[in-house]
Amino acid sequence: CSPRFTLSLSLWSHPFGGSSSRVRVVGGDHRCEGRVELQQDGKWGTVCDDGWDKNDAAVVCRELGCGAVKRAISGTSFGPLTQEDQKIFIQEFKCSGMEESLSQCEREDFFDCTHEEDAGVVCGCKYYSPTPFPQTVRLVDGPKRCQGRVEVKHQGEWGSVCKASWSFAAAKVVCRQLGCGRAILTRKCCNKATQGQGPIWLRKASCSGKEISLQDCPSGVWEKSNCTHDDDMWVECEDPFELQLVGGDNRCSGRLEVLHKGEWGTVCDDGWGEEADQVVCRQLSCGDPLSLSAKFRRRFGPGVGRIWLDDVACSGKERSLEQCPHRFWGQHDCSHTEDVAVVCAGKSWGREFMGMAWGEGRDGVSHQAGHLLDTYFKGYK
């Protein structure tokens, strides 16, 4: 499916006159599956699985922009497990499945349930929008965009983060949220020139390191701390990759090249899969990847010069290629006959267009499809 929404959180109003609430799913392998949680009065709570079915789950998937529902889940399927002191807000939702948000469904407030009965969902769309999150975290006073002192925005005010609430896992999340490369280090800082001047925010966060944003980490609320600016935290991330597809008739198809130390080089196809194609097409804003035969991909020709990356292993959930595990730069056992090539749909109708001509399944293209591909890529600039 094509992602339309940026966040896995949705704002809604309590139907019975309470304060506004937000909805999220947590603990899954991607932002569109997990335990359902609601935020009320600044605290996150779960939903009991009484009566929980696909109609209820469908509303959550729709509200979060996650496509069609696959399954309604009950119990402790998603980790990390719910904290014992976390509240259960809702006993039962009674949705028809047609509502736009949970706020439109009939509901019963909590009266008798345990966290072993938490409700969850698995939705059909797992891909992330390339549109960045609204800025709620930044790295400042560093030599580059992806290095600096950590600041978070809370109640409209930017503030430093205290070491007492920080971890390397949280640093990984910051690097991912900012669209930087992998986290290299996090440490206490700073000298007088780089210390923060405003408030210092403290939050007991329990990030696993796999979350897309700090808001997705199970945590308490942000609050002012008794720390000093001597305890401000610093994070350094790798720089983001620059990518290009060359040798095709448009920027969304061709041999994959990455820029490192001012020099373009290719990527070896050892370990490369459809999940990595998804990441590249997403990063280049080129729509969905097309699954084509190796023979078709070879038409883009071998590269020359450096082979920068090998054994790239993406899950498909990454927002950019630098977040995928890979060997160190320049380390490989490949030749240019193994260069990766990627073909993206490029337009929203690309996959449907190809679907009319699909002949040999996911690993090849029929003669009719090949003809349509030639026409398609010549016509799309």
N, C-alpha and C positions, 0 to 999 in steps of 0.2 A: 504494500500500500504506500501511498505517498503521504509523508508527514505534513500536516497543516498547522499544527500548534507547536509552540516552542517549549512550554513547560509541562511537567507532569503534575502540576498543582492547578486546582480550579477553585475560584472564589465563588461562594454562593451565600445566600442569606437564609438564616434560620426561618422556616416557615411559620413558626409560632412566636415571632417577635423577639427572638434572642439576637445576639450579635452575629456578624458575618462569620462564615466558616470556610475552610479550604479542604479539598479532597486530594489525597495522593495514594499511590500504591508503593510499597517498600518491600525489600527483601528478595525480589526476583532477580532473574538474570538480565533484565532490561527494564526500561522505565514503564513498560506496558504490561507487566505482570507483577503480582505481589500481594501482600496483605493490604486490605483497604483501611486507611486511616483518615479521620476527620480532625480538623483543628478548630477548637472552640476556645475563646478567651485566652489565646496564646499557647494552648496545650494540645498535644496530639493524642487522640484516643481511637480505639478500634470499634469494629461493628460485630455484633454477635451473629452467628450463622443461622439463627432461627429463621426458617422460611427462605433463606438465601438461595437464589436460583439464577438461571441465565437471564431472566428478565431484569433482575437487579444488577447483575454484572454487566449487562449490555449498556445500561445507563452510565455506569462508571467509565466503560471504554469510550463511549460517545463523548462524555464530559471532558475526558483527558485527551481527546483527539487521537485515540489509539485503535481506530478501526473496529471491526466486528468482534464480538465476544467469541472466544474459543471454549472456555470452561469457567464455571463458577466453582471456587475452591473453598473447602472448610478445613479448619484445624491448624496444625503447626507446620504447614508445608514450607513456609518461607522463613529464612533466617536473616539476621540474628533474631532470636526469639524475643517476643514482647517482654518488656520489663514488667515485673510483678506489680509494681505500683502504678503502671500506666492504666488509665481509666478505660472502661468500655462505655461509649456514649449512647449507642443505639442497640436495642434488643432485636428489632426486626424492621426491615424496609419492605414495603409492599408496592413494588413498581410494576407497571404494565409492560415495561420494556420500550415504550415509545417516548418517554420523557427525555428532555435535554439535559437534566441534571438531577442529582439525588434530592435536591431541595423541593422538587416537584412531586416526589413520591410520598405516599402515606407512610407513616412510621410509628413505631412504639419506642418510647424512651427506655433506657436500660432498667431492668429490675432483677434479672437472675441469669448469669452467664459466667464462664471462665475464659481465659485466653486460649485454652485448648479448643475453643469453639469460634475463634476469630475467622471472619469472612475474608476471602481473597478472590482475585480474578486473574485470568490469562486472556489477554486480548490479541488480536491478529496482527497488529502493526508494532514491530519492535524497533523500527529505525528512528533515528533522531533527526530533527530538523537542523539544517545547517545554520539557521538563524541563531545568533548568540543569545544567551540568557540576558535579561535586564541586569545591568551591572550591580551586583551586591557584594563583590569581592574584587580586590585589586592588589597589585604589588607596586609599591612606590619607593622612590629614592634609590633605586638600583641602577646599574649601568645599562640594563636592557629592559624591554617590556616584560620579559618572563623571569626577572630576578628582582627581588626587593622585599621591603618590609610588608607584612600582611596587614591589610586593612579590610574591615567588613562594614557594610552600611546597615545600620539599625535605627529605626525610627527617624529616617531621613538624615542621620548623622554618621560620618565616617569615623572609625576608631580603630586603634591597634588591637591585637589579640595577645592575651597573656599566655605565657608558656605553660601555666598550670592546666590549661584546657586544650593543649595542642599535641599533635602526634605526626609522625611521618605519613600515616595513612591520610590524615587531613590534608597534608601538603600535596599528596597525589591527586586528591579531589580538586584542590585549587588549580593545579596545573591543567587538569582536564577541563575544568569550567572556563578557564581563560583561553582555551584553544592553544595552549603551549604544548611542548613535548613532555617527556617523562620527567617526574620529579627527581632531582639529583640530590638535594639535601634540604634540611630544615634545621635551624639553630636559633639560639637566643642572640639578639643583637641589642643595641646598636651603639655607634659612637654618637656624640652630640649632634653631628651634622645630619644623621639619618634617623634619630629617635623621633617617635611620634610626639605630637603636641596636644592632641585632643583626648577624648575619652578612651579608656581601655576596656574592651568588652570581654567578658568571661562567659563561656558556655561549656557545659559538660557534654562534649560531643563524642560519639562512639562511631566514628567513620570506619568502614571496612577497607576503604581505598578504592572501591569499585563504583561508588556513587557518581552521578553526573554533576551534582552541585552540592555545596555545603548544606543547602536547605533539605537535601534528601537524607542527610545523616541523622540517625536516631539521636535525639538530644533534648536537653532542657531549653529553656528560653534564654535569650541573650540578656545579660544584666551587667551593670557596672561592677568593676572588681576593685580589690584593694592592692592590686599589683602596681608597680611603677614602670616607667618607660624603659628602665634597664631590663625588663622582662619581655619587651616586644619581640615578636617572632619574625624570622626572615626565611624566605623560601626561594630556592633556585630551581628552575625547570630548564630542560633542553629547549632550544629554539624550535619553533614549528617548521615542518618541512615546506619547501616550495615544490610543487608538482607540475608536470606538464605531460600531455599525451602528444606524441609527434609521429609523423608519417601517415596520418589519416587525412581525410578531406575536411575535417572540422576539429575543433578543440576538444571534443568529447569522445574521440576515438584515436587510438594509436599506441605506439610503444611508450611504456611508462618511463619517465625520467624524473630524478629527484636532484635538487640542488644542495651541494655540501661544499663549504669552503670556497664558494664562488665558482664551482665547476659542476656541470650537469653530468650525471651518470645514470646507468640503467639499474634495474632490479632483477635479480635471478628468480626463476619461477619455482625453485625448491620450496615446498611447503605452501605455495600460493594457492588460494582457493576462491570460491565465489564470495566468501565473506570479505576477503580483501578487496575484491572488485567493488563490493558495496561501499566500502570505506572511501575508496578513490573517487567513485562517481559522486558520492555525497560531498566530499571535500571540494570537488570541482564544480558543484552545483549543476551536475549534468544528468539528473534523474536517476533512474534505476539502471543497473548493469544488464547487459544482454549476455545470455549464456551461449557461447559459440564454440565451435570446434577449434582444436589447436591448429588445424590446417588453415582455417579462416584467419586466425590471429597472426599467422606467419606472413601474411601479405604486407604487414607493416615494416618488415625487414629487420635485420640485426642492427644494434647500436655499435658505436665505436667509443674508444676511450674507457673511462672508469666503469666498473660494476660496483656500485656503492653498497647495495643491500642484498642480503641472502637470508633464507629461512625466516621470512616474514610470516607471522602467525596471528592473523586477526580473528576476532570472534564475530565481527560484523556489527558490534555495538559501538565501536570507537567512532568519535566524531572526526578524527583525522588520522593519517597513516602513522604519524610519529608515536601514537599511543599503542601501536601493535608491537609485541615483542619481536626482536630481530637481532641478528649478529651485530657486532661492532662495525662501524663504518669501514668499508673497504675489505672486510674479511669475507671470503667466499671460496667456493670450489667449482665455479661455473665458467662457461664461455658465453659469448654473445648470442649463440644459437638458443640459449635458454632465457633470453630477455622476456620479461613480462609485457604483454599487451592487453589493453583494456578497451572495451567498447561499451559506452553508456547510451541509453536511449536518447538523451539530449533534449527531448520534448516529452511532455506529459503523455502524449498519445503514442510514443514510440513502442511501448510493450504491446499495446492493443494492436497496433499496426503489424507488428511481427507475429502476434498470435494468430492472425488470419492465415499466415503462411508457414506456420511451424510444422516441420515434417518429421525430423528424426529425433525429436525430444530434446532434452536439455543439453546433450553432449554434441549435437550437430545441427546443421541447417540443411533443409531440403533444397533442391534446385530452384524451386519457386521462391523460397525464402531468400536464397542467395541473390537471385535477381532483384528482389525487392530491396535487399540491403544495399546493393550497388546503387539503385535508384535513390534510396533514402539518403545515403551519405553524400551523394553528389548534389542532392537538392538542399541539404541542410548546412548552412554556413553560420 
